[in-house]
Amino acid sequence: MVDLRSDTVTRPTREMRRILAEAEVGDDVFGDDPTVHRLEEEVAALLGHEAALFVPSGTMSNAVAVAAHTRPGDEVLLEETAHIFQYEGGGSAALSGVQLWPIRSDTGLPDPRDVSARVRPLGDPHFPISRLLCLENTHNRAGGRVLPMDGFRSVIETARSHGLAVHLDGARLWNAAVASGRPESDYATLCDSVSVCFSKGLGAPVGSAFVGSKELVDRGRLIRKRLGGGMRQVGILAAAALHAVHHHRTRLAEDHARARRLAEGISELAGLDVKLDSVETNIVVAEVVRGTRDFWLRELRERNVWAVGFGGNGVRFVTHLDVDDAGIDLALDALRSIEPE
Ligand SMILES: Cc1ncc(COP(=O)(O)O)c(C=O)c1O
C-alpha cells in the first residue's frame, strides 16, 4: 500500500531508532538535557534567530507563539485557510483569548492592502488592539505553495509599519527552502517568531520548535509549561529531530519530484483536476470533477492507496520519506483504473 494522507505518517528510520536509543538525556524541565540544548541551538542558528524551544507539536508551537505575542482581547490577522485558523481546535481563542480576523486570498498570502485595511485605530476603546500577523510557508491549504519572497517581504513590511509583530507557521519551511533554493533563514529572519516541525517532511516521530529572540523564547518557555508541554528526558526525541535536520532536509527535493510526477499523471485524468503550477512542493490537491469525493477515496483505498479529503471538494496526496517511486506507480495505476460515473 501507499499512504499519501500526510507527511506526518512516516515511521522513524532504522538509523533514527538507533540514534534515539543512544541519546544523551537529562531532565529538560530543569534545563539538564544536553541533546535538547543542541537541537535548540542548532535550529535557532539555522533560522538566524537567538533562541529556540523544543515543543511536542506544531499546534503547541503556534499556540505558544500566539500567547507570547498577545494579551487577551487582542486581534490577530491571518489568511483564512491558515492552519492556525482552520485546524487548531480554536486554540487561539480558547488558550490566548484573542480574536482572529481572517483575510481571504487565493494563494495563501494575504494582500498587504487587506492587512492595512484591518488594522484598528489606536486609542479608541471600541476596538481591539491589532497585535500580530500570522503567515504560513509552505501553505498547506494552498497545496503546499511557497510564498513568493517579494510578496512575503511586502506584507511583513506593511504589518510592521502598523506596529504588528509577525509569526511564521513554518511547519514545512524546510520544503519552502528546498523548492525556492533559499536558506530557511531568508524567510525566518524577516519574522519575529517561527514555528518549524520535525515530524512532517523531515520524518522525525515527534516535535517542533518555537524560534525567536531570547526574550520571546523565555516567555514561550513559561507558556509551554502552562500548557503541560514541559518534557523530561526528551533528548530521545530531540536526537531524532537533530538527525532529521542533518540528514533529511535536502532529500525533500525527491518528495517534490514525486509529487510533480503524481500531479502530471492526475492532470491526464478526466475525473480529477489539478492545477500543475500550484504543485511546488510535496502536496498535490486534486479537485473532483466526476464522481464524488467519497467515491474516489473509497476506490483508492480498495486499491491500497490512501489519501484524504481536503477543502471543499479536493483530495489531498502528500509525498514523504516513506513513499518511493513504486508508491507513485501504485497510486497512478490505481487512479487510472478508477472509472467515475
Ligand atoms: C501548516 C501546519 N501548521 C501546523 C501544523 C500542526 O502540526 P502538529 O500536527 O504537529 O500539531 C500542521 C499539521 O499538519 C500544518 O500543516
The ligand as a MOL file (V3000), in Angstrom:
LIG
                    3D

  0  0  0     0  0            999 V3000
M  V30 BEGIN CTAB
M  V30 COUNTS 16 16 0 0 0
M  V30 BEGIN ATOM
M  V30 1 C 0.9180 24.2860 8.2880 0
M  V30 2 C 0.7600 23.4950 9.5410 0
M  V30 3 N 0.9440 24.0890 10.7180 0
M  V30 4 C 0.8380 23.4220 11.8780 0
M  V30 5 C 0.5210 22.0760 11.8980 0
M  V30 6 C 0.3480 21.3890 13.2180 0
M  V30 7 O 1.3060 20.4520 13.4780 0
M  V30 8 P 1.0400 19.2410 14.5280 0
M  V30 9 O 0.2350 18.2330 13.7830 0
M  V30 10 O 2.4080 18.7840 14.8810 0
M  V30 11 O 0.3020 19.8010 15.6970 0
M  V30 12 C 0.3260 21.4130 10.6890 0
M  V30 13 C -0.0130 19.9660 10.6960 0
M  V30 14 O -0.1520 19.3140 9.6900 0
M  V30 15 C 0.4250 22.1380 9.4830 0
M  V30 16 O 0.2110 21.5510 8.2860 0
M  V30 END ATOM
M  V30 BEGIN BOND
M  V30 1 1 1 2
M  V30 2 1 2 3
M  V30 3 2 2 15
M  V30 4 2 3 4
M  V30 5 1 4 5
M  V30 6 1 5 6
M  V30 7 2 5 12
M  V30 8 1 6 7
M  V30 9 1 7 8
M  V30 10 2 8 9
M  V30 11 1 8 10
M  V30 12 1 8 11
M  V30 13 1 12 13
M  V30 14 1 12 15
M  V30 15 2 13 14
M  V30 16 1 15 16
M  V30 END BOND
M  V30 END CTAB
M  END
